[in-house]
Amino acid sequence: MIELTQLSGKVFWVNPHQIEYIEKTPDTMLAMLSGKRIVVREEVETVIDRIVEYRKRIGAFKNEE
């Protein structure tokens, strides 16, 4: 799970494997596989960095080499 912040300031965690795509609209918006859309305070690059760190932590890249 990665930590993110809603525009209201509420901190929450999301499973990055459930993110279908990320948009900058100009806010950062996550489109989830469920169809739900979540707007967060973090920049797109920050979200991507957190996803990469999470995947390294769980060893996900070993299967992708």
HELIX and SHEET records of a PDB file:
HELIX    1   1 PRO A   16  GLN A   18  5                                   3    
HELIX    2   2 VAL A   44  ARG A   57  1                                  14    
HELIX    3   3 ALA A   60  GLU A   64  5                                   5    
SHEET    1   A 2 ILE A   2  THR A   5  0                                        
SHEET    2   A 2 VAL A  11  VAL A  14 -1                                        
SHEET    1   B 3 ILE A  19  LYS A  24  0                                        
SHEET    2   B 3 THR A  28  MET A  32 -1                                        
SHEET    3   B 3 ARG A  37  VAL A  40 -1                                        
END                                                                             
